[in-house]
């Protein structure tokens, strides 16, 4: 079943009106429809789109002591050439090495550090994020330096070898990370040729040595990757500070409108990476840390279009239940587990996973744990979807949404960049997304 095919993409053309910034009179479009936000939320917002199609969420938080920004690009290791795996991650590193306006290699890092800030970037399977938090008084300077990554990067040739070593060092450091070992295992369990089989981090071997062996100029390949995929059409910017909204809009429009629009050239694999030959298998791997974890993963259809009544939230709600007669209570009584969680990922590689922190005895009796999980799922199936449960969940989520605690500016921008990158999220839900259910859907559950 393909859940998303029955749900059309939301209309991001209507509801936007042409505007010009107050100071520089630069053009942009502003969403003038309703923005659903929490009852306790005292922030003010503007959702805008620049002439180059880059979408920006501006948030004015009058009480925040710091400002923050994140720019995310809808491309990651999934677009690495097979012969140069880790190229997207290497590109992330190279963008920090100076721009035409700020040619010093350490300019961005030094500026933020000297003004009490923090910064970082990350490359995942399908996203690359650049973000910082800083004192409000220094926000414009940091934002200007960040924007130049995407308008005037230098990609200095004399930085290539040094940053290749930095990437290789990062890879070697991750060898002792159980999380990264599990990511690697997921790649090994994916069908040949799927982007998830690629080596996301990169190393001297997969980048420098591979390029040399093929007679390729790695610097030229880097420029090609940037020119093809780093397009404003697949970028999202979220900024937050204590400045008036008009000032935040002014900075966003003036600093990011020059990012080039190259269209969406990302080729997305629509088939699930888990092939039939790997279904119904028990796979064991050795961890670095002393822990015993059992993950039961089910390849599932993508449900990001169903964010207002996610059927997997209903299923995980019951599996995550910790009260009497719950699955967790049973496993604890048997002495087999100490923790349990169930969650779903979205995307074309979506999986529903029940993760269990097992005791040493529980790990030996993994088949008994598996039987218990399937017995519990069978009970849920035979009972059928219960509307009262969905209504209860909806009420709890609405109360939590309307009364949620305020978070720091950096944490807020990172969370909301993820929300507006979901192409099925309507403009009016850019702040709320899946935090408030709208309806009960028996068939989807």
C-alpha positions in Angstrom: 0.0 0.0 0.0 1.3 3.5 -0.9 -0.3 5.8 1.6 1.1 9.0 0.0 -0.3 8.5 -3.5 -3.9 9.2 -2.3 -2.8 12.5 -0.7 -2.1 15.3 -3.1 0.7 17.7 -2.3 -0.5 20.9 -0.5 -1.0 24.1 -2.5 2.0 26.3 -1.8 1.0 28.8 -4.5 -2.2 30.3 -3.1 -2.2 32.2 0.2 1.1 33.9 -0.6 1.1 37.6 -1.5 3.9 39.7 -3.1 5.7 42.0 -0.7 8.8 44.2 -0.5 11.1 44.6 2.4 10.7 47.9 4.2 14.4 49.0 4.1 15.8 47.8 0.8 12.5 47.3 -1.1 13.5 43.8 -2.1 10.8 41.4 -3.4 9.5 38.3 -1.7 6.3 36.4 -1.1 4.6 36.2 2.3 2.1 33.6 3.4 -1.0 35.5 4.7 -3.2 32.5 5.6 -3.6 31.1 9.2 -0.6 29.6 11.0 -1.7 27.1 13.6 0.3 27.6 16.8 0.1 26.6 20.4 -2.1 28.5 22.7 0.8 29.3 25.0 3.1 30.4 22.1 3.9 34.1 22.5 6.2 34.2 19.5 5.4 36.0 16.2 6.1 34.3 12.9 6.3 35.0 9.2 6.5 32.3 6.5 8.0 33.7 3.4 9.3 32.5 0.0 12.2 34.3 -1.7 12.3 34.9 -5.5 14.6 32.0 -5.9 12.0 29.7 -4.3 13.9 29.3 -1.0 11.3 28.9 1.8 12.1 30.8 5.1 10.4 30.6 8.5 11.1 33.7 10.6 10.4 33.7 14.3 10.5 36.6 16.7 10.9 35.5 20.3 11.0 38.6 22.5 12.3 36.7 25.5 15.1 34.7 23.9 18.7 35.5 25.0 20.2 34.1 21.9 19.4 33.9 18.2 19.8 30.9 15.9 19.6 29.8 12.3 19.6 26.6 10.3 19.8 26.1 6.6 19.1 22.6 5.4 19.5 21.2 1.9 17.4 18.3 0.6 20.4 16.3 -0.6 22.9 14.1 1.3 24.9 11.0 0.8 22.2 9.5 -1.3 23.6 11.5 -4.3 27.2 10.6 -3.8 28.7 9.1 -6.9 29.4 5.4 -6.4 33.0 6.0 -7.2 33.4 8.9 -4.7 31.4 7.9 -1.6 31.5 10.5 1.1 31.5 13.4 -1.4 28.5 15.2 0.1 30.1 15.0 3.6 33.4 16.3 2.1 31.5 19.2 0.5 30.0 20.1 3.9 33.5 20.4 5.3 34.8 22.5 2.4 32.1 25.1 2.7 33.6 26.2 6.0 36.9 27.0 4.3 36.2 30.6 3.3 34.0 32.7 0.9 34.7 35.6 -1.4 33.3 38.0 1.2 35.0 36.3 4.1 38.1 34.6 2.7 39.8 33.7 6.0 39.3 30.0 6.6 38.4 30.4 10.2 36.2 33.5 9.8 32.8 31.9 10.3 34.0 29.7 13.2 35.9 32.5 14.9 33.1 35.0 14.7 30.6 32.7 16.3 33.0 31.5 19.0 34.0 35.0 19.9 30.4 36.1 20.3 29.4 33.3 22.7 27.9 31.0 20.0 28.0 27.5 18.8 27.9 26.0 15.3 27.9 22.7 13.5 26.8 20.9 10.4 25.8 17.4 9.5 25.3 15.2 6.5 22.8 12.4 6.6 21.4 10.0 4.0 19.2 12.6 2.4 19.8 16.0 4.2 22.7 18.3 4.9 22.2 20.9 7.7 24.2 24.0 8.6 23.3 25.7 11.9 24.5 28.1 14.6 23.3 29.8 17.8 24.7 33.1 19.0 24.1 36.2 21.1 21.2 38.3 19.6 23.5 41.3 19.1 25.8 39.3 16.8 23.1 37.5 14.8 23.3 39.5 11.6 27.1 39.0 11.3 26.7 35.3 11.7 23.8 35.1 9.3 25.8 37.0 6.7 28.7 34.7 7.0 26.4 31.6 6.7 24.6 32.9 3.7 27.9 33.4 1.8 28.5 29.6 2.0 25.7 29.3 -0.6 26.4 32.4 -2.7 30.2 32.9 -2.8 32.1 29.7 -1.7 35.8 29.6 -2.5 36.4 25.9 -2.3 40.2 26.6 -2.0 42.3 23.9 -3.6 44.9 24.2 -0.9 42.3 23.1 1.7 41.4 19.9 0.0 44.0 17.6 1.5 43.6 19.0 5.0 39.8 18.6 4.9 40.1 15.1 3.5 42.2 14.2 6.5 39.5 15.7 8.7 36.9 13.6 7.1 39.1 10.5 7.4 39.7 11.3 11.1 35.9 11.6 11.6 35.4 8.2 10.0 38.0 6.6 12.2 36.4 8.1 15.3 33.1 6.7 14.3 34.4 3.1 14.1 33.8 2.8 17.8 30.2 4.2 17.6 27.5 1.6 18.0 25.1 3.9 16.3 27.2 4.2 13.2 27.9 0.5 13.2 24.1 0.0 13.1 23.9 2.4 10.1 26.5 0.4 8.3 24.6 -2.8 9.0 21.5 -1.3 7.6 23.4 -0.6 4.4 24.6 -4.2 4.3 21.0 -5.3 4.6 19.8 -3.2 1.7 19.4 -4.3 -1.9 22.4 -3.8 -4.2 22.4 -0.4 -5.9 20.2 1.4 -3.4 21.6 4.7 -2.1 21.5 3.4 1.5 24.3 1.0 0.6 26.7 3.9 0.1 29.4 4.8 2.6 28.0 8.1 4.1 31.0 9.5 5.9 33.8 9.0 3.4 37.5 8.4 3.9 40.9 9.0 2.2 40.4 5.7 0.4 36.9 6.4 -0.9 37.6 10.0 -1.9 41.3 10.8 -2.6 42.6 7.4 -3.5 39.5 6.5 -5.5 39.7 9.7 -7.5 43.3 9.2 -8.2 42.7 5.6 -9.4 40.1 6.8 -11.8 42.0 9.8 -13.1 39.5 12.2 -11.6 40.2 15.7 -10.2 38.5 15.5 -6.8 38.2 19.3 -6.6 36.4 19.5 -10.0 34.1 16.7 -8.9 33.3 18.7 -5.7 32.4 21.7 -7.8 30.2 19.6 -10.1 28.3 18.2 -7.1 27.8 21.6 -5.6 26.6 23.2 -8.9 24.2 20.4 -9.6 22.5 19.8 -6.2 23.0 22.9 -4.0 19.9 24.7 -5.3 17.7 27.2 -3.5 14.7 25.2 -4.7 15.5 22.4 -2.2 16.7 24.6 0.6 14.8 25.6 3.8 15.9 28.4 6.2 14.6 28.9 9.7 15.8 31.9 11.8 14.8 33.0 15.3 15.8 36.0 17.4 14.5 38.8 19.5 14.4 41.2 16.5 11.2 42.6 14.9 9.9 40.3 12.2 10.4 42.9 9.5 14.1 43.0 10.4 14.4 39.2 10.3 12.6 39.2 6.9 14.9 42.0 5.6 18.0 39.9 6.5 16.6 36.7 5.1 15.7 38.3 1.8 18.8 40.4 1.3 21.3 37.7 2.3 19.7 34.5 0.7 18.0 35.7 -2.5 21.2 35.4 -4.4 21.4 31.6 -3.8 21.2 30.1 -7.2 18.0 28.3 -8.3 19.0 25.2 -10.2 15.8 23.2 -9.9 15.5 19.9 -8.0 18.0 17.5 -9.5 17.9 14.9 -6.8 17.0 11.5 -8.0 15.0 9.8 -5.2 14.8 6.0 -5.1 11.2 5.1 -4.7 11.7 1.5 -3.9 12.2 0.3 -0.3 15.9 -0.6 0.3 15.1 -3.8 2.2 14.9 -6.6 -0.3 12.9 -9.8 0.1 15.9 -11.9 0.8 16.6 -10.1 4.1 13.1 -10.4 5.5 12.4 -12.8 8.3 16.1 -12.9 9.3 17.8 -12.6 12.7 21.1 -10.7 12.4 23.6 -10.5 15.2 26.4 -7.9 15.5 28.9 -7.1 18.2 28.7 -3.8 20.0 31.5 -1.7 21.4 29.7 -0.7 24.5 28.4 -3.3 27.0 24.7 -3.3 26.0 22.2 -5.8 24.8 19.6 -4.4 22.3 17.1 -6.2 20.2 15.5 -4.3 17.3 12.5 -5.7 15.4 12.2 -3.7 12.2 9.4 -3.9 9.7 9.7 -2.2 6.2 6.6 -0.1 5.9 5.0 2.3 3.4 5.9 6.0 3.7 3.3 7.9 5.8 4.6 11.4 5.8 1.5 12.6 4.0 -0.6 11.3 6.9 1.0 13.6 9.5 -2.4 14.7 10.9 -3.5 11.2 11.8 -0.4 9.0 11.6 -1.6 5.4 11.9 1.7 4.3 13.2 1.4 6.7 16.2 -1.7 4.7 17.1 0.1 1.4 16.9 3.2 2.6 18.8 1.0 4.2 21.5 -0.1 0.7 22.5 3.2 -1.1 22.1 4.9 1.7 24.1 2.3 1.3 27.0 4.1 0.6 30.3 1.1 -0.2 32.5 -0.3 -3.5 33.9 -0.7 -6.2 31.2 1.4 -4.3 28.8 4.1 -5.9 26.6 6.7 -4.1 28.6 5.3 -5.3 31.9 5.3 -8.9 30.7 8.9 -8.7 29.5 10.0 -7.2 32.8 8.3 -9.9 34.8 10.1 -12.5 32.8 13.4 -10.7 33.5 14.1 -10.3 29.8 14.0 -6.5 29.2 14.5 -3.2 31.0 13.2 -0.7 28.3 11.0 -0.8 25.2 10.2 1.8 22.6 8.3 1.7 19.3 8.6 4.3 16.5 8.4 4.8 12.8 10.6 6.6 10.4 9.3 8.3 7.2 10.6 8.4 3.7 11.0 5.7 1.0 13.1 3.7 3.4 10.5 3.9 6.2 10.6 1.2 9.0 8.5 0.6 12.0 10.9 -0.5 14.8 10.3 -2.0 18.2 13.6 -1.5 20.1 14.1 -3.5 23.3 16.9 -3.0 25.9 17.3 -6.7 26.8 19.0 -8.3 29.7 21.7 -10.9 29.0 19.1 -13.6 29.6 16.6 -11.8 27.4 19.1 -11.7 24.5 19.5 -15.5 24.8 15.7 -15.9 24.7 15.3 -13.5 21.8 12.9 -15.9 20.1 10.6 -15.8 23.2 10.7 -12.0 23.1 9.8 -12.1 19.4 6.8 -14.4 20.1 5.6 -12.0 22.8 5.8 -9.0 20.4 3.9 -10.7 17.7 1.3 -12.0 20.1 0.8 -8.4 21.3 0.5 -7.2 17.7 -2.0 -10.0 17.0 -4.1 -8.9 19.9 -4.2 -5.3 18.6 -5.1 -6.6 15.1 -7.9 -8.8 16.4 -9.3 -6.0 18.5 -9.3 -3.6 15.6 -8.7 0.2 15.7 -10.5 1.8 18.6 -11.7 5.4 18.0 -11.7 6.1 21.7 -8.0 5.5 21.8 -7.3 7.9 19.0 -9.5 10.5 20.6 -7.7 10.1 23.9 -4.3 10.4 22.1 -5.6 13.5 20.3 -6.7 15.2 23.5 -3.4 14.4 25.2 -1.4 15.7 22.3 -3.5 18.9 22.0 -3.0 19.6 25.7 0.7 19.0 25.4 0.9 21.1 22.2 -1.0 24.1 23.7 1.0 24.0 26.9 4.5 22.9 25.8 7.5 24.5 27.3 9.5 27.0 25.4 12.8 25.6 24.0 16.0 27.4 23.1 16.4 29.2 19.8 18.8 26.7 18.3 16.7 23.6 19.2 13.7 25.4 17.9 15.1 26.2 14.4 16.5 22.6 14.0 13.1 21.1 14.8 11.2 23.4 12.4 13.5 22.9 9.5 12.7 19.2 9.7 8.9 20.1 9.6 8.9 22.3 6.6 11.1 19.9 4.6 8.2 17.5 4.6 6.7 18.3 1.2 3.2 17.2 2.4 3.0 19.7 5.2 0.6 22.5 4.3 1.7 26.1 5.0 -0.8 26.5 7.8 0.7 23.5 9.7 4.3 24.7 9.4 4.4 25.2 13.2 2.2 22.4 14.4 2.6 19.5 11.9 2.0 16.2 13.7 1.5 17.6 17.2 -2.3 17.9 16.8 -4.4 15.2 15.3 -7.4 16.1 13.1 -9.2 12.8 12.6 -9.5 9.1 13.1 -8.8 6.9 10.1 -9.9 3.3 10.7 -8.7 2.0 7.3 -5.2 3.4 7.5 -4.6 2.0 11.0 
